[in-house]
Amino acid sequence: MTIQWFPGHMAKAKREVQEKLKLVDFVIELVDARAPLSSQNPMLHQVLNQKPKMYVLMKKDLADPVRTEKWLDYYKEQQIPAVAVDAGEKQDVQALIIVAKQMAEEKMERLKRKGIRPRPARAMIIGIPNVGKSTLINRLAKRKIAKTGDRPGITTNQQWIKVKKDFELLDTPGILWPKFEDELVGYRLAAIGTIKDQLLPLEEVAAYTLNYLQSNYSNMLASRYQLEEVNNNTEELMEHIGRLRGCLESGGLVNLEKTADVIIRDLRTGKFGRVSLELPDQ
């Protein structure tokens, strides 16, 4: 399965990123803590070249904390600055600011040695759609600058944002790459709501979610849907959940599309508990 698209505004955003890259000292890439690898944009890696970069694992409050720590350890081994953030927690946002300032120190020292008056560090903030970028920017700026929402594609233009006297951020629209060659990447991003629901069959995404939970978080799955045991029959499980949640049509048949929507919403809103969909060694 290959999922392919490339909306015009994303092509434009890619060009603008390339053009503005020379204006910034480093890049802050936001990824979803539930799928840190799948939510990285490989197309942007090509564009960014050797520009210093840090990763911010967003929505850590929805992710498995044990797996999040494994991801942070992985980035540390790779000597890549990384922090995990719940945008609603002040200490997380402050931790991001501290790491960002550390990244800028070397550049500021070079300017100072050249006799150039110190200026705020400049960073470009990038990420795929619906990763929580606008929410984080509003927290950093301590006022509502960026539009927020629970659907992809809210930010459509670039803008500069001042973060105290510490640094300036260049906000960019969320950018997806032209196609997913790996179907698992598509399913992971669809499950956490990064790509629009219309791009993949809802029932397939729900089936992927159930299979993953069966293998990795069976206790959470059993608790959420009142299961005495978790078997590997996805069809039977969908039927059970549909009846449990009242997703029925006339004649008592289970509406699988409504059932799929229930399962996916439960994952996205943390109803199962804190779940992550991948590990560094996978």
C-alpha positions in Angstrom: 0.0 0.0 0.0 1.3 3.5 -0.9 -0.5 6.5 0.3 0.2 9.5 -2.0 -0.8 13.1 -2.1 1.0 16.5 -2.1 -1.4 19.5 -1.6 -0.2 22.8 -3.1 0.2 24.6 0.2 2.6 21.9 1.4 4.8 22.2 -1.7 4.8 26.0 -1.1 5.7 25.5 2.6 8.6 23.3 1.6 10.0 25.9 -0.7 9.6 28.6 2.0 11.4 26.4 4.5 14.3 26.1 2.0 14.4 29.9 1.5 14.2 30.9 5.1 16.6 28.3 6.5 19.6 30.7 6.1 17.9 33.1 8.5 17.9 30.7 11.5 20.6 29.3 13.8 18.9 25.9 14.4 15.8 23.9 13.9 13.2 22.6 16.4 11.4 19.6 14.9 8.2 18.5 16.7 7.2 14.8 16.6 4.4 12.9 18.3 5.7 11.1 21.4 3.4 8.1 20.5 5.2 7.6 17.2 8.5 9.7 17.2 10.0 8.0 14.1 6.9 7.7 12.0 6.0 11.4 12.7 9.4 12.7 11.4 9.3 14.1 7.9 12.1 12.5 5.8 11.6 15.1 3.1 12.5 17.9 5.5 15.7 16.1 6.6 16.9 16.5 3.0 16.0 20.2 3.0 17.6 20.9 6.4 21.1 19.6 5.4 23.6 20.2 8.2 21.5 22.8 10.2 21.7 21.9 14.0 18.4 20.4 15.1 16.6 19.3 18.3 13.6 17.1 18.7 10.6 17.8 20.8 8.4 14.8 21.6 4.9 16.3 21.8 1.8 15.0 23.6 3.9 13.1 26.1 0.9 12.9 28.4 -0.8 10.5 25.9 2.4 8.4 25.3 3.7 5.4 27.3 6.2 7.0 29.7 8.5 4.0 29.7 8.8 4.1 25.9 9.2 7.9 25.9 12.3 7.5 28.1 13.6 4.9 25.7 13.3 7.4 22.9 15.0 10.1 24.9 17.9 7.6 25.7 18.1 6.8 22.0 18.4 10.5 20.9 21.0 11.0 23.7 23.1 8.1 22.3 22.9 9.7 18.9 24.0 13.0 20.4 20.8 14.8 19.3 19.2 17.2 21.8 15.6 16.0 22.6 12.9 16.8 25.2 9.5 15.3 25.8 6.7 17.9 26.3 3.2 18.2 27.6 2.4 21.7 26.3 0.1 22.2 29.3 3.0 21.8 31.8 5.1 24.9 32.5 8.2 22.9 33.5 8.2 21.0 30.2 8.0 24.2 28.2 10.8 25.7 30.3 12.9 22.6 29.7 12.5 23.1 26.0 13.6 26.8 26.3 16.7 25.8 28.3 17.8 23.2 25.6 17.1 25.7 22.8 19.2 28.4 24.6 22.1 25.8 25.0 21.9 25.1 21.2 22.3 28.8 20.4 25.2 29.5 22.8 27.9 28.4 20.4 26.5 30.6 17.6 26.1 33.6 19.9 29.7 33.2 21.1 31.0 33.2 17.5 29.1 36.5 16.8 30.5 38.0 20.0 34.1 37.1 19.0 33.5 38.8 15.7 32.4 41.9 17.5 28.8 41.6 16.5 26.3 42.8 19.1 24.4 39.8 20.6 20.9 39.2 19.3 18.2 36.7 20.2 18.8 33.2 18.8 16.6 32.4 15.9 15.0 29.0 15.4 12.7 27.5 12.8 9.9 25.3 14.3 8.8 22.5 12.0 6.6 19.4 12.1 3.9 17.4 10.4 0.3 18.5 10.8 -1.6 18.1 14.1 1.5 17.5 16.2 0.6 20.3 18.6 2.8 23.0 17.2 0.4 25.9 17.4 -0.5 25.0 21.1 3.2 24.9 22.0 3.9 28.2 20.3 1.1 29.9 22.2 2.7 28.5 25.5 6.1 29.8 24.5 4.9 33.2 23.6 2.5 33.3 26.6 -0.3 34.6 24.4 -2.5 33.3 21.6 -0.6 33.8 18.4 -1.2 30.6 16.5 -4.5 29.0 15.7 -5.1 25.6 17.4 -7.3 22.7 16.7 -7.6 18.9 16.7 -7.4 18.5 13.0 -4.4 18.7 10.6 -3.6 21.8 8.6 -4.5 24.7 10.9 -1.3 26.7 10.3 -1.0 27.9 6.6 1.6 30.7 6.7 5.0 31.4 8.2 5.4 33.9 11.0 8.0 35.1 13.4 7.3 34.8 17.2 9.3 36.3 20.0 9.9 34.1 23.1 10.8 36.5 25.9 14.3 37.8 25.2 15.6 34.3 24.7 15.0 33.5 21.1 12.8 34.1 18.1 10.8 31.4 16.4 9.9 31.1 12.7 6.6 29.1 12.6 5.9 27.0 9.5 2.8 25.1 8.4 2.7 21.4 9.0 4.3 19.6 6.1 3.7 15.9 5.1 5.9 14.1 2.6 4.5 13.1 -0.8 3.8 9.5 -0.1 4.2 6.8 2.6 6.0 3.7 1.2 5.6 1.9 4.5 2.0 1.1 5.3 2.7 0.8 9.0 3.8 4.5 9.0 0.4 5.4 7.4 -1.5 3.4 9.9 0.3 4.8 12.9 -0.2 8.4 11.7 -3.8 7.8 10.9 -4.4 6.2 14.3 -3.1 9.2 16.2 -4.9 11.7 13.9 -2.0 13.2 12.1 -3.4 12.6 8.6 -7.0 13.2 7.6 -9.4 10.4 8.3 -10.5 10.3 4.7 -7.1 9.2 3.4 -7.3 5.6 4.9 -10.3 3.3 5.4 -11.4 3.8 9.0 -12.0 0.1 9.6 -8.4 -0.8 8.5 -7.0 1.8 10.9 -9.1 0.5 13.7 -8.1 -3.1 13.0 -4.4 -2.1 13.0 -5.1 -0.3 16.4 -6.7 -3.4 17.9 -4.0 -5.7 16.7 -1.3 -3.5 18.1 -3.1 -3.2 21.5 -3.6 -7.0 21.6 0.1 -7.5 21.2 1.4 -4.6 23.4 -1.3 -3.4 25.7 -3.7 -6.3 26.2 -4.6 -5.4 29.8 -5.6 -1.8 28.8 -7.7 -3.2 25.9 -9.4 -5.8 28.2 -10.2 -3.1 30.8 -11.6 -0.6 28.3 -13.9 -3.0 26.6 -14.8 -5.4 29.4 -13.1 -8.4 27.9 -12.5 -11.6 30.0 -9.7 -12.5 27.7 -8.1 -10.9 24.6 -8.1 -13.2 21.6 -6.5 -12.5 18.2 -9.8 -12.6 16.3 -10.1 -8.9 15.2 -13.6 -9.4 13.6 -15.0 -10.9 16.8 -13.5 -8.1 18.8 -15.0 -5.4 16.6 -18.4 -7.1 16.9 -18.1 -7.2 20.7 -17.0 -3.5 20.9 -19.8 -2.4 18.5 -22.5 -4.1 20.6 -20.9 -2.8 23.9 -20.9 0.8 22.6 -24.3 0.6 20.9 -23.0 0.9 17.3 -26.0 -1.0 15.9 -28.1 -0.8 12.7 -31.7 -1.9 12.2 -31.9 -5.7 12.7 -29.2 -5.6 15.4 -26.3 -5.6 13.0 -23.1 -3.9 14.1 -22.1 -0.8 12.2 -18.4 -1.4 11.7 -17.6 2.1 10.6 -19.1 3.6 13.8 -17.3 0.9 15.8 -14.0 1.8 14.1 -14.6 5.5 15.0 -15.1 4.6 18.6 -11.9 2.6 18.8 -9.8 5.3 17.1 -11.3 8.1 19.3 -10.5 6.1 22.4 -6.9 5.8 21.3 -6.5 9.5 20.4 -8.1 10.8 23.6 -6.1 8.4 25.9 -9.1 6.3 27.0 -7.0 3.1 26.9 -4.3 4.8 29.0 -0.9 6.0 27.8 0.0 4.2 24.6 3.0 4.4 22.2 3.0 2.8 18.8 6.7 2.2 18.2 10.1 1.8 19.9 13.6 2.8 18.8 14.7 -0.8 18.2 11.7 -1.4 15.9 
